[in-house]
Amino acid sequence: TDSTSGSKSFPNNSPSAGSMQITDIIASHAFNVTVPVSDPDDGSSELDSCNWRFEAGSDTYTESTTPSSGECHFGNFSDAINGFDVGENIDIELEVTDIHGASSSSTGSASIQNREPVFSDPIPPNTSIVADEQVETSVLVNDVEDENLHVDFFNSENVQLISKDSARSERRGTMEWENLQVGSVYEWYVKVSDGYSKV
């Protein structure tokens, strides 16, 4: 009887990684990163790991996550990670690997965003006639990240700082302006800071 024997190897195709999608997280100094991934050999079942690298200057952060539903996802990258600050450019690289060790990469960049605070509803309105030697002035402050806000009150006439206050978002920063002349008109303005930007 004749017999033959032999072996055959089956090729492994590398996974693919699509374009990086960055989503800012409103009300937080953070963002999410999502990359669509797939494997031509068997859909997404052969995908093994998502290897992330974030770099800003000399600071680097790496972490591995597990592919899920055809995506590599990194959630809530924020300034709480040591070395990464609000506003700086961060280079991002993803390497997705399959169970056989083949890999593909996707790159992008992002920055941790800060929304400037805002203020409104000055009391009393600017240029009001003074009816007392002491007047309480205030503004309503707002910040989407709900940070503690610093409120500085200035005399418009001489640009001198009158008083400082602090307030949480959706509350009022106030000051007592003393030694005023009854019947006179005074102009004032405020600067509001969240520690990252001042308006």
C-alpha positions as CSV (number, residue, x, y, z in Angstrom):
1,T,0.0,0.0,0.0
2,D,1.1,3.5,-0.9
3,S,0.8,6.3,1.6
4,T,1.7,9.9,1.7
5,S,2.2,12.3,4.6
6,G,2.8,16.0,4.9
7,S,1.9,19.2,6.7
8,K,0.3,22.4,5.7
9,S,0.5,25.8,7.5
10,F,-2.4,28.2,7.5
11,P,-1.5,31.9,7.1
12,N,-2.4,34.3,9.8
13,N,-3.6,37.8,8.7
14,S,-2.9,40.8,10.9
15,P,-5.8,42.6,12.6
16,S,-6.8,46.0,11.4
17,A,-7.2,49.2,13.4
18,G,-9.3,52.1,12.1
19,S,-9.2,55.8,12.8
20,M,-8.9,57.1,16.3
21,Q,-12.0,58.8,17.7
22,I,-11.6,61.3,20.6
23,T,-14.6,62.3,22.7
24,D,-14.3,65.0,25.4
25,I,-16.1,64.2,28.6
26,I,-18.2,67.3,29.5
27,A,-18.0,68.4,33.1
28,S,-14.6,66.8,33.6
29,H,-11.0,67.3,32.6
30,A,-10.9,64.0,30.6
31,F,-11.5,62.3,27.3
32,N,-12.4,58.9,25.9
33,V,-10.5,57.2,23.0
34,T,-12.2,54.6,20.7
35,V,-10.7,52.7,17.7
36,P,-12.7,50.3,15.6
37,V,-10.8,47.0,15.2
38,S,-11.3,43.7,13.4
39,D,-9.5,40.6,12.3
40,P,-9.9,39.2,8.8
41,D,-9.4,35.6,9.9
42,D,-12.4,35.3,12.2
43,G,-14.1,38.6,12.7
44,S,-13.2,39.9,16.2
45,S,-12.9,36.6,18.0
46,E,-9.1,36.3,17.4
47,L,-8.4,39.8,18.8
48,D,-6.4,39.6,22.0
49,S,-5.4,42.9,23.5
50,C,-5.4,46.7,23.0
51,N,-2.1,48.2,24.0
52,W,-2.2,52.0,24.6
53,R,0.6,54.5,24.8
54,F,0.0,58.2,25.8
55,E,3.0,60.6,25.5
56,A,3.4,64.3,26.3
57,G,7.0,65.6,26.4
58,S,9.0,63.2,28.6
59,D,5.9,61.8,30.3
60,T,4.5,58.4,29.2
61,Y,1.6,56.3,30.3
62,T,0.9,52.8,29.0
63,E,-2.0,50.4,29.7
64,S,-3.6,47.3,28.1
65,T,-7.3,46.9,27.7
66,T,-9.4,44.1,26.1
67,P,-11.1,44.4,22.8
68,S,-14.9,44.4,23.0
69,S,-17.7,44.6,20.4
70,G,-15.2,45.3,17.6
71,E,-13.6,48.3,19.4
72,C,-10.6,49.2,21.5
73,H,-11.7,51.7,24.1
74,F,-9.8,53.7,26.7
75,G,-12.1,55.7,29.0
76,N,-11.5,58.7,31.2
77,F,-8.0,59.7,30.4
78,S,-7.6,62.8,32.7
79,D,-5.2,65.1,34.4
80,A,-5.4,62.8,37.4
81,I,-2.8,60.7,35.6
82,N,0.6,61.8,36.8
83,G,2.5,64.1,34.4
84,F,-0.4,65.0,32.1
85,D,-1.8,68.5,32.3
86,V,-4.8,70.4,31.0
87,G,-4.2,71.9,27.6
88,E,-1.0,70.1,26.6
89,N,-0.9,68.0,23.4
90,I,-0.9,64.3,24.0
91,D,0.2,61.8,21.3
92,I,-1.7,58.5,21.4
93,E,-0.8,55.2,19.9
94,L,-2.8,52.0,19.9
95,E,-1.4,48.6,19.0
96,V,-4.0,45.9,18.7
97,T,-2.8,42.3,18.7
98,D,-4.4,39.0,17.8
99,I,-4.0,35.6,19.6
100,H,-1.2,34.7,17.2
101,G,0.9,37.8,18.0
102,A,0.2,39.8,14.8
103,S,-0.6,43.4,15.3
104,S,-1.7,46.7,13.7
105,S,-1.5,50.3,14.9
106,S,-3.5,53.5,15.0
107,T,-2.3,56.9,16.1
108,G,-3.8,60.2,17.0
109,S,-3.5,63.1,19.4
110,A,-5.7,65.0,21.9
111,S,-5.6,67.4,24.8
112,I,-7.4,67.5,28.1
113,Q,-9.9,70.3,27.8
114,N,-11.0,73.0,30.3
115,R,-14.1,75.0,29.9
116,E,-13.8,78.6,31.0
117,P,-16.0,79.8,33.8
118,V,-18.7,82.4,33.1
119,F,-20.4,85.0,35.2
120,S,-23.6,87.0,34.9
121,D,-26.3,88.9,36.8
122,P,-24.2,91.6,38.5
123,I,-25.9,93.1,41.6
124,P,-26.2,96.1,41.7
125,P,-25.9,96.8,38.0
126,N,-22.7,98.6,37.0
127,T,-23.0,102.4,37.2
128,S,-25.9,102.3,39.7
129,I,-26.3,105.3,42.0
130,V,-25.0,104.6,45.4
131,A,-27.7,104.8,48.2
132,D,-25.5,103.8,51.1
133,E,-21.8,104.2,52.2
134,Q,-21.5,100.4,52.1
135,V,-22.9,98.3,49.2
136,E,-22.8,94.5,48.8
137,T,-21.9,93.6,45.2
138,S,-22.1,90.2,43.7
139,V,-22.1,88.1,40.5
140,L,-23.5,84.7,39.7
141,V,-20.7,82.3,38.6
142,N,-20.9,79.1,36.7
143,D,-18.4,76.4,35.7
144,V,-19.3,73.1,33.9
145,E,-16.5,71.2,35.7
146,D,-18.0,72.5,39.0
147,E,-14.7,73.7,40.3
148,N,-14.2,76.2,43.2
149,L,-14.0,79.6,41.5
150,H,-12.0,82.6,42.6
151,V,-13.8,85.9,42.1
152,D,-11.8,89.2,42.2
153,F,-13.6,92.5,42.3
154,F,-12.0,95.6,40.8
155,N,-12.6,99.4,40.9
156,S,-12.9,100.4,37.2
157,E,-11.7,103.9,38.0
158,N,-8.2,103.0,39.2
159,V,-8.1,99.3,38.3
160,Q,-7.4,98.4,42.0
161,L,-8.4,95.2,43.5
162,I,-11.2,95.8,46.0
163,S,-11.9,92.3,47.4
164,K,-11.6,88.6,46.7
165,D,-14.1,85.8,47.2
166,S,-14.6,82.2,46.2
167,A,-17.8,80.3,45.2
168,R,-18.9,77.0,43.7
169,S,-20.6,76.9,40.4
170,E,-24.2,78.4,40.2
171,R,-23.6,80.4,43.4
172,R,-22.7,84.1,43.9
173,G,-19.3,85.6,44.6
174,T,-19.8,88.7,46.8
175,M,-18.0,91.6,48.4
176,E,-18.8,94.5,50.7
177,W,-17.7,97.8,49.1
178,E,-17.2,100.3,51.9
179,N,-16.5,104.0,52.3
180,L,-18.6,105.0,49.3
181,Q,-20.2,108.5,48.7
182,V,-23.9,108.4,48.7
183,G,-25.4,109.7,45.4
184,S,-22.3,108.9,43.4
185,V,-21.9,106.5,40.6
186,Y,-19.2,103.8,40.8
187,E,-18.0,101.4,38.1
188,W,-16.6,97.9,39.0
189,Y,-15.8,94.7,37.3
190,V,-14.8,91.1,38.2
191,K,-12.3,88.5,37.0
192,V,-13.3,84.9,37.6
193,S,-10.7,82.0,37.6
194,D,-11.1,78.3,37.8
195,G,-7.3,77.8,38.3
196,Y,-6.8,77.1,34.6
197,S,-8.2,80.2,32.9
198,K,-9.4,83.6,33.9
199,V,-12.3,85.6,32.4
